[in-house]
Structure formats: C-alpha cells, structure tokens
Amino acid sequence: MHMEIKEFLDEIADALEMPPEEGLSAETDFKGLSNWDSLAVLKVTSGIEIEYGILLKKADYQDCRTLQELYELALLRKQGRDA
C-alpha cells in the first residue's frame, strides 16, 4: 500500500517543518522553497525510504522539479520501474 499525494505532501511539509497554512501543492517547485536544504533532503529521503522502501539518490532530486514529479518517481521506483 502506498500513500496518496495528499499524505505525501503532508509528510514533506512535516519534514520541512512548514506550517499547514503555507500549503504545499503537487505543483510546488520544492527546490525553490526557502527551507529546502541538505537537512531537508535527508529528512525527505528518510521518509520516502520508510514509506516506500526505496532510496532516492541525489540525481533523483535533480531530475525532479515539482513535488508531483517526486511523488510519481517514488511510486515508479516502488513498482520496480526506473523513471
């Protein structure tokens, strides 16, 4: 079982310690967020590893722009397909 995009966005917001009113969306350019830094990458990577059982690499983050793209990549990797 995998999380839905809403849960994914909630997990990202939690990892980035963002208040709910700032409201992340699937189209959010995560690299443009003020608190997107190396610690955020570690927290998000850890959360994805726990939830999906996959480990995203630095190149995966470089290949994605939006949170929707990151979510879809995690789903594809979970299903055993490369993006």
Sequence and secondary structure as in RCSB ss.txt:
>XXXX:A:sequence
MHMEIKEFLDEIADALEMPPEEGLSAETDFKGLSNWDSLAVLKVTSGIEIEYGILLKKADYQDCRTLQELYELAL
LRKQGRDA
>XXXX:A:secstr
    HHHHHHHHHHHTT  GGG   TT BGGGSTT SHHHHHHHHHHHHHHHS    HHHHHH  BHHHHHHHHH
HHHTT   
